Amino acid sequence: MLQGCLNGARPADAHPALPVTPYYLARDARAVARYGVTSVHVHPRCPKGLETLEPLHVGDAVAAIHAEVPGMEVGVPAARWVQPDPRLRVDAVIAWGRLGAGKPDVIAVNVHDLGWREVCAAAYSLGIGLELGVWTTADAVTLRKVGVPPGTIRVVAEPTVSGPDTAVAEAVRILRTLGHLGVPVLLHGEEDGAWPVLEYALRLGIDTRIGFEDVLVRPDKWLATGNEDLVKSALAIKV
């Protein structure tokens, strides 16, 4: 699977084509769907362009994508950097479960976040799938010790080092530490490490992702024109 990560935590002025509003997120979801992308990960924003867990804005973004691309899996993060209080993150997730067409299909939860297991339990109780973010080998050890929570649909291995060589080496270490967990693993990198890690994932035959959250340039180092351009570039890679 190639997932589209459409905007991430980037500021609105990071790229002229960065989708921020529900309309533009839905537009980009439709664009990448034409190339076979069936899952997108998005960071909803408030009217000021800032990331938010507020149900109104999360629901608007998710519902817009569902309306534009029926059947598209839409994931959003329950992000510690947006809401540091784990109790309030749990409250937000519970509120998302009442959003109808705006209910996320998947919630991304990082296993190094305080209260991550409680967030996972809340999502599972509402029938929302889980993506477990593993940034380091220490995170991988934690997940191996604790076990994969019910409702987990994939583990996302995401080395945060951005050097092309070091990112792949860290990806190897994380995957080896994770071992076989019984759920799919999606592997991706970021910035200068995004394309090397994506190519490594393709060689392994495991899921990966691409989009403006991870990188703004194509493999040839030219600035991408949009998320569609990045997806086309990823699909053109031969391994």
N, C-alpha and C positions, 0 to 999 in steps of 0.2 A: 504494500500500500504506500502511495505517496500522499501525504497529508499536506494541506496548505496552511501555513501559519501567517495570517494576513497582515497583522500590524504590530503585535507585541506591546512593549512598554515604551516604544520610541515616541519622542515628542512629535506633535502634529506637523512641524516644519522640517522633519528629518528628510522627507522626500516629497516632491510635488504630488505624487500619486498615492501617498500613504492613505489607506482608507481609515477613517476615524468614525464617521457617522454611520448609523444603521443603513442608510441608503447606499453608501459607497462600499460598506462591508458586503452587502447583498450583491452589489454589482460585481465585485471581485470574486465572490463565491460562485456566481453564475459563470464568470469568465473561466475560472480554473476547472469548473465542472465539465466544460466542453472537452477537456483533455483527460477525463477519466477520474478526476479527484472526487472522492466521495466523503471526505472528512476535512473540516476546517477547524482551526484553533484561533479564536479571536479574543481580544481584550476590549470589552465594552468601555465606552467613555461617557462622561457627563457632557452637558452642552459647552463647558469650558475646555473640552478636549482632554480632561484628566481621567485616568483610570478610576473605575468605580465598581463597587459590589452592590450598589443600590438596585433593588429589583426592577424599578421602573426602567432604568437604562439598560440593564442586562436583558430584560424581557423584550425591549424594543429591538435591540440588536439581533437577538436570536430569532425572534418572530419574523423579522425582515428577511433573514437568510432562509428560514423555513418556507416562507411564502414565495421567494424567488426561485429556490431550488428544493422542491419537495423531495424528501428522502435524504437530504444532505445531513450527515452527522455534524453537529455543532458543539464544540467544546469551549469552555471558558475557564479561566483560572480562579481559584479561591486563594487570592494572593496575599501573603503576609505583608508585603511591602505596601499594599493598599489599605489593609486593615490588620494592624498588629495584634489586636485582641482576639485570641482564638474563639472565645465565646461569641463574639460578634460575627466572626466568620461563620460559625455554625448557624447562628440566627439568619444570616444572609442566605445560606444554602437552603435552609428550611423554607424561607420565603420564595426562593427560586422554584421550589417544587409546586407552587400554586400558580405558576405563570401561564399555564395552558400552552398555547402555541409558542410562547416565549420561554418555555422551560428548556434549559440546556439538556442535550443528550448526554454530555460528558462533563465532568469537572476535573480539572487538573489540580493535583495536590502534591506539594513537595514534601518528601519524607523527612527533611531536616527541619520543617516548620513545627514550632510548638503547637500541640493540639491537633496534629494532622490526622491522628486516628479517629478523633471525635468528628472531624469534618467528614472523613470517609464514611463513618457510621451514619451520619445524617443523610448524606447523599444516597447511600444504599437503601435506607428506609423509604426513600422517595422514588426509587427505581431509576436513579441517575447513575450512569456508568462512571468509572474512575480511571483516570490516567495518573500514575504515580511517578512523579519526577524524581530522578536519581542523578544528582550532580557530581558526586564524588564516590570514590571507593568506600569511604566511611558511610555514606548513605546506603550503598549497596550492602554493606555488612549489617546495617540496621534493619534493612528490609529482609535479609536472610534470617536474622534472629527473630524478628517479630512475625514474619509470614505475610503473605499477600492477603489483604482484607477482602471480604466478600464484595462482589460487584466490580472488581478490577477487570477492565477489558484490555489494558496494556500497561507496560512499564515503559516510561520514556527515559532513556539514557541520554543525558545531555551534558557532556564535558564543557565546563565553562572557560577553559583555557582557549585562547583564540589563535595561537600560533599554528600554522598548517601542520607541522610535524608533531608538535607536542599534543595537539588536539586529538590526532589519531591514536597516538600512544596512550593518552588518557582514556580514550574510548575503549581500547583493547583491555586496559586494566579494569575498567568498570564492568565490562561484559564478562570478563573472567570471574570477577568477584560475585556478580549476580548469579552465575551458574544457570541452572534450568529451574525456572520458577513455575512453569506450567501455564504461563500466559504469554502472549506475543510481546516482543520488545521492539520499540521504535527508537532508532538511534539518529541523533542529529548533532550538528555543531553550530557555531555562531561566528559571525564576522569572517576573518581570514581562515578560520577553521571550518566554516560551513561546508564549502564544496569538497575539501578532502575527506571530511567525515561522511558526507553524503555518498561519495564514491565508494568509500570503505563499506558502508551499509549495503550498497548495491552489490558489491562483490560478495558479501556474506549472504545476500538474498533475504535480508530482513527489512522491515518497514522503516521508512525515513520520512522527512518532511522538508519543505522549502517555502520561503516567502519572506516578506519584508521584516518579519520579526527577527529572522536569523541573519539576513544579509541583504545589502542594497545593490550589490553588483553581480553581474553574471560571471561565469568561470573565466571569461576573457578579460575581466577586470573593468569592463565598461559598465556604467551605471544602467541598471535595469529600467525599462520603461514602466514596469508594473509587476504585480504578482503573476499575471499570466506569462509575462516574459521569463520570469524565474522558473515557473513550472515547465515551460517549453524547453528551457535550457537543461533542466534536470532530466527530462524525458529523452533528450538528445544524447545523453552521456552513454557511451558504450563501454562495458566492462567485460 
